[in-house]
């Protein structure tokens, strides 16, 4: 954004870069920087109310704790997702997927591994096929499979 000085010329020092960050993108460091700037800019004859500063510091602490909690929850969710999909190893699964042309077909097989791609769990099957975990419609223990299916394994 450019501004025009009183004389009609553009002042390079007054140019500011536009930002796309919203209020929710403020970090604890940003909040502290704002608080320090506020304290530095206050009128020495009318200092900020101590209660207001303490309240702002409490808000800062609460925001930092929320950030830590969010990070902890992300880690726990990731571990839970890994544990639940890894628990399918050794089980026979079936599910329906859609190919690039829109044709739907079934994939089934014995889970021999799990890999992650862009946060998505992909089950690796004994027959070389892969099935996204969110597409699983049926899970069966190998010992409970019909004899004809066991023969194909």
TAPE-V336891 format. One record per helix or strand of 3 or more residues. SS is the DSSP state (h for helix, s for strand). FROM is the first residue (numbers start at 1). TO is the last residue. If there is no record, write none. Layout:
# TAPE-V336891
ss;from;to
SS;FROM;TO
SS;FROM;TO
This chain:
# TAPE-V336891
ss;from;to
h;12;14
h;23;25
h;28;41
h;50;86
s;91;98
s;104;117
s;120;125
s;130;132
h;133;135
s;136;141
h;142;144
h;147;152
